[in-house]
């Protein structure tokens, strides 16, 4: 894009810069933060009808020149150039050469319009008050007025807060350029509320109608009369127009009080000036208008790169920070100045509450022996829940200890501490994290590296850099939490290992107490002590297959009812534990004796028959055990195993993998139990539904 070369034209306004944005979605706060870093900014204006443009007024032209070079390096800006003189600037700083050019331009336009009217043979050009009009064929309307090339727009602003030219107020109404006119318009509406939210509209018909019509008709009449519109007439008309505007403005200022005395005008203007000055100084926008509810508003959030300090940390992970804009130079920050003013007001400009405050009202509340500004969250019988907006913490205080704030400016002044969440730090804060942040409150200064807004929330995601350690507070808290997690896992593992050792030692002691004494042991006969959980005929069961090693030859398998599986598992585990714990070998002597036997690697309950054959009661097979142990007193004598015939072998064979019976050990089947012809139990497996 070619650079704008306005210096040679002589139309550049000193200190004014025009910025063309690449994208219209760039927020005003971002632009303000960038331009503030280049020097003192008096005002910033972004036209509502063209959000791609932004005009910056610097206090010093040299600062503006340096700022242009710096701002051109930012990728957000498409172009940055000196700005032309605004209409207000031209009116307040008239230039003879420019004024002469404007007069010549108006003169040429009027002369051309006169020639066109003459050529059109308009015979009724002298009948300005009505009659036949050749242009539109209307008998009653005056001739159509020729459009002017340019018509000066009425400046917009607000006489309530006198914030021109910043356009910060939304109550935009036509106003004059001088403060005197603003005060006169304020006096004209003195009967309205002190700070009414209704925009002021001039009631004089001459302001909006007759005055403008006279301005438009004067050059038209000159053309119709056949006179040239020379510069002398133009200057005379401008003088008349200014006199008319002055008369209209005087009538606006005095129209509401025509019967009042003239000697009271100066006093009313003075009162209005004082009132406007107070509203202009009150940045919080305080108001005493009846029916208008005031709310606390935040101040300007610190820009990236600013030095900030922490005021409060909440358990949820939310921190409150303030801009320490005076700390690096040893001065007092805006936050500290506000707190000091509030302390003084608590001593000199407060009084006990006359009654219970309302929710969202602002009062002085005590905290650690001093009074601070507090926003009411909830009102109880004798106590109120408050938030200290200048610090962020929440408290419940006694109602009788709170005080009313008499200084309205301080009461609704914008708070300068802002809620933030540390990016990457998940809440809530741990005990160690909370203690670490509390030690840094009001002590350590941080650099605001980054700040991102959160949709539909006042809280921002930030990154705070610790200059002393050259690391971010975000990383320090994350590492602290990870360290806590590692230590917690280590403690849990150590505690679990200790519990396992204690449990094993306890079991060892219990088993040792139950190991039979070889000197006093008496053999147990199976028929005397054993009980069995036999299956019932003509009943459906869910069975668990224990052993099927001989099913292909004999169709016999060992099963237990699924409902007895937990007890069966406990018995098998006890056999293993007692067998390993008993160091005393044993050799059974009587047939039918009940003892423990080890076959291969497993210990089981054994029904002794002879030296070569013993029945494993928990499996149902005959084996030759490798060694024996005495039967412990605490071991169960209940037998859960049942040996049954399988009547429908094809279904069982379908369950085997590669035809191996061992592959179905531990499987469950649904089956009907019945008595076979030889009197033994048999089962018929029920096919599973597809």
N, C-alpha and C positions, 0 to 999 in steps of 0.2 A: 504494500500500500504506500503511495507517495506521501512524503512528509508534508505537513501543512506549513506553508511559509507565510505567516501573517504579519511578521515584523515589518516587512517592507510596506505593507498596506497601512500601517499606522492605526489599526483598529484593535490592537491587542490590549486587553485590560491588565494592568499591572498585577502580578501575583496570581492570576487566574489560569487554571489548567483544565483542558478538556481531555477526558479519557474515553476511548471507544473500547468497549469490552468485547471479547470474542464470544462469550456466552452471556445471555441475560439472566441466567439463574444464579450468578455470583451474589451472595448476600452483601448487604450494606456494611455489616460489621467487618467482613473480610477486607473490603476496600478501605474502610476507615483505619483498620490496623496497619495496612500497608502505607497509606499516605501519611499517617501520623509519625512514622519512623523517619520521614524525610525532613520534617520541620514542623513548626507551629501552624496548625490549620485553623483558620477562622470559621469556615463554613464548608459544608459539602451538600450539593444539590444533585439529586437524580430524578430527571423528569419522569412523571408517571406515564406519559404517553410514549416514551422511548426509553426503556430500561437499559438499552445498550450504551447510553451516554451517561456520563457522570462529570460534574463540574466541581473542581476543588479551588477554594480561595485560600491561598497562603498569606501569612501576615507580611512577608517580605518578598519582593520580586526576585531578589537574588536566590532566595530559598526555592522559589518556584522554578527558576531556571535549572538549578541543580537537581531538583526533584524530577523534572522532565527527563533528564538523561538517565536517572536511576530507574524511574518507572517504566521506561521503554524496554528495560531488560526483563521485566516480569512477563511470563508466558500467558498470564490471564488477560493482558491488555493487548488489543489489536493495534491501537495507535494512541500516542500521548503527544499532545501539541498545546501550544499557547491558545487560550480561548479568546474569542472576540468580546468586545465590550457588551455587557448586558444593558437592557433598556434602563434599568435603575441606575447603573453606573453612568450612563450617558446623561441622564436627567440630573444626577447629583454632581457630575463633572462635565459640564457642557464644553464642547469643543467648537470654536468658531468656524473652523474649516469644515468640519462634519456638518454643522448646522447649516452652513451655506449650501453645501451639496444637497442636503435634504430639502431646503427651500427651493433650490433650482429644480429639483426633481418634481416637487409638488407643483411648481409653476408650469413646467412643461406638460404635466399631466392635465392640469386645468385648461391650459391653452388648447391642447388636443381635443379635450372633451367639448370645449366651446365650438371648435371648428366642426366637429362631428354633428353637433346639434344644429348648427347653421346649415350644413349640407342636407340634413334630413328634412328641411323645410317644415319644421314644427311651428305652425302659425299660432299655436296657443302657448308659446313658451313663457309669456308673461302672466299666465293664469296659474299662479302657484297655489291658489286656495281652492282649487277644484275646477270643474267644467269638463269639457271634452278632452280626452287624451288620445293623441294619434298612436301612441305606443301600444296601448292595450285596449282601445276602443271603449273605455269606461267613461261615462258622463260625469261621475261624481268624484272619482279618485284623482288626486294630483298626479302629475307625470311621474313615471317610475324613475327613481333616483339611480343615477349611474353608479355602479360599484366603484369604490375607491380602490386604488392599487394595494394599499396596505392600511390596516386599521389597528391602532395601538391597543393591545390587550390590556384589560383592567388588571392590575396586579392583585394577586391573592395573598391572603395572610390571615392572621387571627388577632383581633384587637384585645382579646382576653389576656394573652400571654406575651404578645409583642415579640414573637420568635422569628419574624422576618429577618434575614432571608433564608433561614435554615429549613423552613417548611416542616418543622417537627410536629406541629399541631395539626390535627385532622379537621378542625372546625375552620375551613377555609371560606372567607367572605371577602368581597372587595374592600380594600382599605387604601388609604393614602400612603405616600412614602415617608412622610415626616412623623415623628413621635407626637408632635402637637396635634395632628389630625387624629391620631389614634386616641389620644386623651379626650378630644372633643367628641368622638363617636362613643367613647365609654361613658361620658357624662350624659349623652343623649339616651342611654339605656340604663340610667341609674336606678329606675324603678324596678328593673328585673332583679333576679337573685344575684348575690355577691359574685358568684362564679357560675353563671348559668351554663348548662350544657347545650342550650338552644343557640344556634348561630345567629348573629346579629344581622338583620336585613334592613336597609334604609327604607323608611316609610314615605319619604318625599317623592311624589311622582316626577318632580323635575330632575331628580338624580338619574333615574333610569329611562325617562321618556323624553321630556321637553328639552333637557340639556343636550342629549345626544342628537335629537332631531334638529335642534338649532345648529349644532356643529356640522351636520350633514347638509342642511339646506343652504347654509351661507355660501359655500362655493358653488352650489347648483344655481342659486339665484343670480350670482354674478355671471355665470355662463348664459343663463336664459336672457338676461338683460343685454347681452351682446358686449359686455365689458371684458377687457383682458384682465386676467387674474395676476396682477403684478406682485412683486415682492413686498411693496409697501402695504398693499391690501392684506397680503398674507400675514405680515407681522401684526397689523392692526387686528385681524381676526384672532390671532393667537392671544393677543392681550385681552380681547373681549372674552375669549373662552376661559382664560385663567380667572378673570373676574367672575364669570358665571360659576365656575367650579368653586371659587371661594365663597360666593353667596350661598350656593347649595350646601356646602359643608357647614357654614354658619347656621343655616336653617336646620340642618341635621342635628347640630349640637344643641340648638335651642328649641326644636320643635316639640319636645316632650314637656317643656316647662315654659310655655309662652307667657304665662301669667306671673312667673317668678321675677324677682328683682335682678337687675344686671350686676349689682354689686356683690351678689353671692356666687357669680360664675367662677371667679378666681379661686375661691375656697373649694368649690366642687371639683374643679380641675386638679387642684392640689391633692384632694382626697383620692381621686381616681388615680393620679400618678403614684401616690404612695401604695395604693392597692395593687396596681400593676407591677410596681417594683418588687413588692413582697412576693407576688406570684411568680415573677421571673426568677427570683433568687431561690425559691423553693423548688429544688430539682425533683423532689418526690411527687410533685403535683398534688399537694394537700388541698383540701376543700372543706368548707363548712356549709355547703349548699344543703338545704333540707331535702331529704329523700335520696341523696346520692351517697352510696356506700363506698368508702375508701378502702383500698387494699395496699399492702406493702408491696413495693416493686423492687426488683434487683437493680443494682448499678451496672456499670459496664464491666463485663468479664475481662480478666487480665489477658493481654495478647500473648501469643507464643513468644517465648524468650524472656518473659517477665520473671522477676523474682517474687516468689510467693512463700507464705508460711501457713502451717496447719493450725487451725483453732480448735477443732473437735474431731474425734474419730468415733463413729458409731459401730456397734457390734455387727451390723449388717454389712460392713465394708465401706460405707459412705463416709467420706472425709469432707470437711469444710476448710476452704483455703481463702486467703485474702492476698491482695496485691501489695507487696511490701515496696511500694514505689519510692519511699524515702530512705529505706534502710541502707542502700549501697552508698549513699552520700552522707550518711550520718544524720539525716533530717527525720522529720516525722511523716509517716505515711498517711494517706487519706483515711485509712481504716483507724489508725491510732488517733487522728484528729477527731474523727466522729465519736469514738469511744470517750475521749476526754470531754467533749462537749456534752455528751449524754450524762457523764458523771456530774458535771457542773449543773446541768438542768435538774438532775435528781435532787441536788441540795437546795437549789434556788428557785426552780420553776416546777414544783410538784406539790401535790396535796393529797390527803387520804381520799380514797374512793368514796363517792357519795352513795353508790349502790353497786350491785353486782354488774360487772362488765358483760358485754355480749361477745359471742364467738367472732373471731377475726379482729376484735378490738386490740389496741396496743396500749400497754400500761408499763409502769416500772415495777419489776419483781425482784425480790432479794435473791442473791446467790453468793454464798461464802462471805457474808457480811457486807456486800455492796449491792447497789441497785443497777439493774440493766434493763434495757428495753426488751419487752416480752410480748409475743403474740398469743392471744387467748385461743386455745384449742377446744377446751371443754370447761363448763362451769358446773361445779358440784355444790353441795350445801355450804361448806365452809372452806373449800379448797378449789383451786382451778389448775387445770393442766395447761402449761404454756411451753412455747418454744422461743428460745432466745435467737432471733433472726440474725443478730450480729456475730453469733458464735456457732449456732446450729444444734446445741444440745437441748434436751427435753427435761422438764422438771415438773413436779407437783408442789405448789406453794400454797401457803395459807392466804385466804382472801383478805384478811384484815391487815396483812403485811404489805400488800401491794399499794401503789400510789398512782394517781392520775398525772399524766403528762400535760402540762399547760402550754408548752411551746409546740404549736402545731407543726412548724417546719421540721423540728427534730422528731416529732412523733411519727410523721410519715416520710421521713428522709429515706432514701434508697439504701438498702443494706448492702454491705460491701464484702460479705463472706458468701461463698458460693459452694453448693454441694457438688462433689465430684466422685467418680469411681475410678480406681486405678486400673488401667487397661491390663488385662492378663491376670489380675488378682481376683480369684473367685471368693465370694462371700459365703457364709459369714466368716469373720476373722477368728482365727484361733486365739487361745489365751496368750500364747507367746507373741503372735503378731500384734494383738491389741496392746500388750505391754510395750512393745517396741515403738509403735506409733505414738503412744501416750508420752513416751520420753522425748519425742521430737516436737511436740506441740509447743508453739511460740518460741522454740529454741533454734532449730536448724532452718536455714534458708534453702529453698529448692529453686531450680530453674524449670519453668513450664515448657517442656520440650514440645509437646503436642496436646491438642484439645479438640475433641470431636463431639458434636452435639448428638444427643440421643433423641429419636423421634418421640414426640408427645411427652417430653420430660424436661424438667429444668436441670437434671443432672447431666454432667458431661464426662466422657471418658478421657482421662488425661494420663500423661507420662511425666513424672517428676524426677529430675536428676539431682542426685546428692553430690554437691561439688567437693565436699571434703573427701569422700571416698571415690569420686569419679565414677559412680555407678548410679543406676536409677533406683528409686525407692520401690518401684514395681518389681524389679528383679530381686532386690533384697528380701522382700516379703515372700516372693515365690520360692526362693532358695530356702528361706527359713521354714516354710511349710513343708517342703520336700524333706528337709533335714528332720523335722518333727515326725513325718511319716515313716522315715527309715528307722528312727529311734523307737517309734511306737511298734513297728513290725518286729524289731529286734526284741523289745520287751515282751511282746506277745509270744514270740517263738521260745524265748527263755522260760516264760511262765508255763507254756504248754509242755515243754520238755521236762520241767520240774514236776508238773502234775503227772506226766506219764511215769516218771521214775518213782514218784510216791505211790502211784497206783500199783505199779509192778511190785514194789517192795511190800505193799500191803497184801497183795494177792499171794506173794511168796510166803509171807508169814501165815496167812490163812491156810494155805495148802500144807505148809510144814506142820501146822497144828493138827491137820486131818490125816497125815501120813500114818498108816498103821504101825504100831510097835511090834517088831518081830517076836518079842518075848511074850506078849500078851494077845497076839492075833489069833482069832478063831476063824476057821474057814466058813464061808457062806455057801449054802446049797441053793441052787437056782429055784427049785420048786418051793422052797420055804419063804423066799423073800421077793421073788420077781413078780411083776404084774405086766399085763400086755394091753395095748390099745388095738384090739382086733377090729377089722372091718365087718360091717353088718350086711347080711345078704339082702337082695332085692332093694338096694338103695343106690342112688347115684352119688358118685364122689368125683372130686378133683384130686387126682393122685400125682405124686411126685416120684419119678423113677429113680431108685437108689442104685440098683445093680441089675444089668441085663446081659452079663457075660455068657451065660449058658442058655439064653432064650432060643437060639437057633437049634440047639440039640434037644432041649427039654420043654420048651415053651414056658419056662418058669422065669419070673422076674420078681425083684424085691421092690416094694413100694411102701410109701407112707401117705396118710391123708395130708393134704396141703394145709389143713388147719392146725396140724401138729408140727409143722416144719420149724417154728421158733424153738419149741422145747427140744426137738431132736438136735438142732444146731447147738444148743447149750450143752447137751450131754456129750456130743462129740468133742467140743472144746474142753470140757472138764476132763475127759479121758486123756487128752493130749497133755494138759497141764499137770495132772496127777502122775501120769506115767513118767514125764520128764523130771518131776521133782523128787520122786522116790528113788533113792540110791540102792535100796535093798532088793536084791534079786530074790525070786520066789519060784518054787516048783510045786504045782498042784499035785495032790496025792489022791483025791477022791473023784470018781466019775460024777458029773453033774455039778462040780464046784464052779462058783462064779468068781472070776478074777479079771485082771487086766493083762492084755497080751499085745505085743508089738509084732505086726506083720509088715515086712519091708520098712517103710518109714513112718507108719501111722500106728497110733495107740488106739485100742478099742476094747469094749467089754467082750469077754470071751466065756463061752460055756465049754468047760474042759470035758473031753471024752477019754482020750488016751494021749500017749506021748506024740502021736503022729497026727491026730485029728482033733481039732477044736472048732467050734462054731462061732464065727464073728456075729454077735447078736445085732450089731448096728448095720451090717451089710447083708447077712443071710447066707454066707458061703462057708464051706469047710476048708480050713487051712492048717498049716503047721507053723505056729507062732515062733518067732526068733527068740523071744524071752518073755517072762511073766513078771507081774507085780501083784502084791496083795490088793484086794479090793478095798478102796478107801471108804471110810464111814460116811463121808458127806456126798458121795456120788449116788445119783438116782438109779434105782433098780427097775424102772419102767421101760418096757420094750415097745418101740413105736413101729418097728419094721414088720411087714406082712409079705409072705411069699405066696404068689397067686399064679394061676394058669391064664394064658392069653388065648381067647377063643378065636379071635379074628386077626391072625398073624399078618395078613397082607397090609392092613392099615399100619401096623407097627413097623413093618419092613419099609414102608414108604417114608417113614420118619428118619430112617438111618441114612447116613452119608457114606457112600461107597460100600453099602452093605455091612458096615461095622457096627456091632451092638454097642460098643463103648461110646459111640457118638451120641446116643440118646440118654446117657446118664445125666440126671438133673432136669430133664424135660418133664413137662406136666401134660396130662391127658385127662379128658372127661370120659368116664366109663361107668357101666352098670355092673354091680357086684352080684354074683349068683353062686349057688352051691352046685358043683359038678356032680356027675354020676358016681364018682368014687368018694364023694363026701368032702373033697377039698374045695377051697374058694377059687372061683374063676371070674374073670372080668371080660366084658365086651366093650371095646373102645368105641366111643361115639364120634363119627366123623365131624370135622369142623365145617361149619357152613361157609360156602364160598362168598 
